[in-house]
Structures are given as structure tokens and as C-alpha cells.
Amino acid sequence: MGSSLIIRCAEISDLTTITEIYAHAVKNGVASFELEAPDLAEMEQRFRAITKNGYPYIVAESFNSVVGYAYANSYRPRPAYRWSVENSVYVASDNHGTGVGRALLSRLISDCETCGYRQMIAVIGGADHFPSIALHRSLGFDIAGQLTGVGWKHQQWQDSVIMQRALGKGCESPPDDWLDGCS
């Protein structure tokens, strides 16, 4: 990709391509455990909910085309988890292995640190999803566990690998006031 790759905040106008990228992942892989790809209206609703809550939602653009996207969202809804986020990264299938995922996840980590979050969690569908596991490991994530056979997709039981990375000060000190650097 080189210098043609731009990472920027996602916009409503990106959602058609984002929906297509996600639909391909839903239909052909196990990165998502959804069984039916959501339509554009549902993806817009999700986008608005994530961004309304101040979480980063970004795209990778190459030669004026969106080739991947990533976002952070609440790890879990209970208040004690509010300093932790879960990441999602999806890359157009014809851009796998080109550095788009690394660029997106690197920026997402940075954006979440700026926001004051302390932990990032990756829930990776498929214990054999080695490229995603390797990408996360290369950016400082450690495997925190594996859930065996927690999803039924593509006519077989699928595992989830849980990975975790400290952000900023991690758990070395109490949290600052509520995430002043975001939204």
C-alpha cells in the first residue's frame, strides 16, 4: 500500500463499502459470528451508536477507495469496564496481507490511548485465524484465553481467541477522571 494509504475517521458516506467488506467477512469467514450480513440501514445504526458514544471508528483509504475499517466499542456494559474497549478490524478481501490491518489497528490503539482507555480486548473468531492472531501479537497483544466451541458457523464449532493489550498506563495506576480526551 505504501504512501497511498490514508487512515481517517469514517463517515456516513463510507458505509456502503464498509457494509460490503463486512458482508464478505460474515459470509466467508469466522471473524464475525453473525450468520447473516446486516444491511446498510443496520450498519448505519451501529455506526451512529458507536460514534455517538465517542468511540473511534476509522477507515483505510487507498486511491480514493475504502479498503478496510476498524472501530473500538465498549468491552462490556457494566460501569467498571468503562476503561476497556474491544476492537474490530475488517479489511477488504483483495487487500489482505498488504498492511491495511496493521495500519488500522495501530491507529486504533493510538486513538484509544488518546481517549484515556486502559485496556484493549480482541475477540478473534476461529483459533486457526492465524493472520489476525499474528497481527495482534505483533502490536503488543497477549493471548488471554481461548473459548472452545462457542459458536456454530459454516457447519462446525468455532473457537474464540481472546487477546489483550494494555493502553497507556494500563493497570499500573488508578484511572483518570472519566475519559476526558475522547469525543
C-alpha positions in Angstrom: 0.0 0.0 0.0 2.8 2.4 0.9 2.1 6.1 0.8 -1.2 5.7 -1.0 -2.9 4.5 2.3 -4.7 7.1 4.3 -6.2 6.4 7.7 -9.1 8.7 8.6 -12.3 9.0 10.6 -15.1 7.1 9.0 -18.1 9.0 7.6 -21.6 8.0 6.7 -20.7 8.1 3.0 -18.2 5.2 3.7 -20.9 2.9 5.0 -21.8 1.3 1.7 -18.3 0.0 1.3 -18.0 -0.9 4.9 -21.2 -2.9 4.6 -19.8 -4.8 1.6 -16.5 -5.5 3.4 -18.3 -6.8 6.5 -20.8 -8.8 4.4 -17.9 -10.7 2.8 -16.4 -11.4 6.2 -19.7 -12.7 7.6 -20.4 -14.9 4.6 -16.9 -16.3 4.0 -15.1 -16.4 7.4 -15.4 -16.6 11.1 -14.1 -13.2 12.1 -17.7 -12.4 13.0 -20.1 -15.0 14.4 -23.0 -13.3 12.7 -24.7 -15.7 10.3 -26.5 -13.1 8.1 -24.8 -10.0 6.9 -26.6 -6.8 8.1 -28.0 -4.4 5.6 -26.9 -0.8 5.1 -29.6 0.6 7.4 -28.4 -1.7 10.3 -24.8 -0.8 9.7 -25.7 2.8 9.8 -27.5 2.3 13.1 -24.4 0.5 14.5 -22.1 3.2 13.3 -24.2 6.0 14.8 -24.4 4.2 18.2 -20.6 3.7 18.3 -19.7 7.2 17.3 -22.4 8.8 19.4 -20.7 7.2 22.4 -17.3 8.7 21.4 -15.5 5.6 20.3 -13.1 5.8 17.4 -14.4 4.5 14.1 -11.8 4.7 11.2 -11.3 3.7 7.6 -8.3 2.9 5.5 -8.5 4.6 2.1 -6.3 3.8 -0.9 -6.6 5.7 -4.2 -10.0 7.1 -3.0 -11.4 3.7 -2.1 -12.1 2.4 1.3 -10.2 -0.8 1.7 -10.7 -1.5 5.4 -12.2 -0.2 8.6 -11.8 -0.5 12.3 -13.5 0.7 15.4 -13.5 0.3 19.2 -16.6 -0.2 21.3 -17.5 -1.0 24.8 -15.9 -4.2 26.0 -18.9 -4.9 28.3 -21.7 -2.7 29.5 -21.1 -2.7 33.3 -19.6 0.6 34.6 -16.4 -0.9 36.0 -15.4 -1.9 32.4 -15.6 1.6 31.0 -11.8 1.9 30.7 -11.7 -1.2 28.5 -12.6 -1.4 24.8 -13.0 -4.2 22.3 -11.5 -3.7 18.8 -12.9 -4.8 15.5 -10.8 -4.7 12.3 -12.0 -5.7 8.8 -10.1 -5.5 5.5 -11.4 -6.0 2.0 -10.5 -9.5 0.9 -8.4 -8.3 -2.0 -6.3 -6.2 0.5 -5.5 -9.0 3.0 -1.8 -9.2 3.7 -1.0 -5.7 2.4 -0.5 -3.9 5.7 -4.0 -2.4 5.8 -5.0 -4.3 9.0 -1.7 -3.2 10.7 -2.2 0.4 9.8 -5.8 0.4 11.1 -5.1 -1.4 14.3 -2.0 0.8 15.0 -4.1 3.9 14.6 -7.0 2.5 16.6 -4.6 1.7 19.5 -3.3 5.2 19.4 -6.7 6.8 19.2 -7.9 4.7 22.2 -4.9 5.7 24.2 -5.6 9.4 23.5 -9.1 8.8 24.7 -7.8 7.5 28.0 -8.8 3.9 27.7 -6.6 1.4 29.6 -7.1 -2.0 28.0 -8.0 -3.2 24.5 -9.5 -6.6 24.1 -9.6 -8.6 20.8 -12.1 -11.4 20.4 -10.9 -13.3 17.4 -13.2 -15.8 15.7 -11.5 -19.1 14.9 -8.5 -20.4 16.8 -6.9 -21.0 13.4 -7.3 -17.4 12.3 -3.5 -17.1 12.4 -3.1 -13.8 10.4 -5.3 -11.9 12.9 -3.7 -13.6 15.9 -0.2 -12.7 14.5 -1.2 -9.1 13.7 -2.5 -8.6 17.2 0.6 -10.3 18.8 2.9 -8.1 16.7 1.2 -5.0 18.1 1.6 -6.0 21.7 -1.4 -8.2 22.4 -1.1 -11.3 24.5 -3.4 -14.3 24.4 -5.6 -14.1 27.5 -7.5 -17.3 26.7 -9.5 -19.4 24.3 -13.1 -20.3 24.4 -13.6 -23.7 22.7 -16.6 -24.4 20.5 -18.6 -21.3 21.5 -20.1 -20.7 18.0 -21.6 -22.8 15.3 -20.8 -21.4 11.9 -20.0 -23.0 8.5 -21.3 -26.3 9.7 -18.7 -26.7 12.5 -18.0 -25.5 16.0 -15.8 -22.4 16.2 -13.5 -21.2 18.9 -12.8 -17.7 20.0 -9.3 -16.5 21.0 -9.2 -13.6 23.5 -6.3 -11.3 23.3 -5.5 -8.3 25.4 -3.2 -5.3 25.3 -2.6 -2.5 27.9 -3.2 1.0 26.7 -1.3 4.0 28.1 -0.7 3.4 31.8 -2.7 0.1 31.7 -3.5 -1.1 35.1 -0.4 0.4 36.8 -2.4 3.3 38.3 -6.0 4.3 39.0 -7.9 5.7 36.1 -8.0 9.4 35.4 -11.4 11.2 35.5 -13.8 9.8 33.0 -12.1 9.7 29.6 -11.7 13.4 29.1 -9.6 13.1 25.9 -12.3 11.5 23.7 -15.5 12.5 21.8 
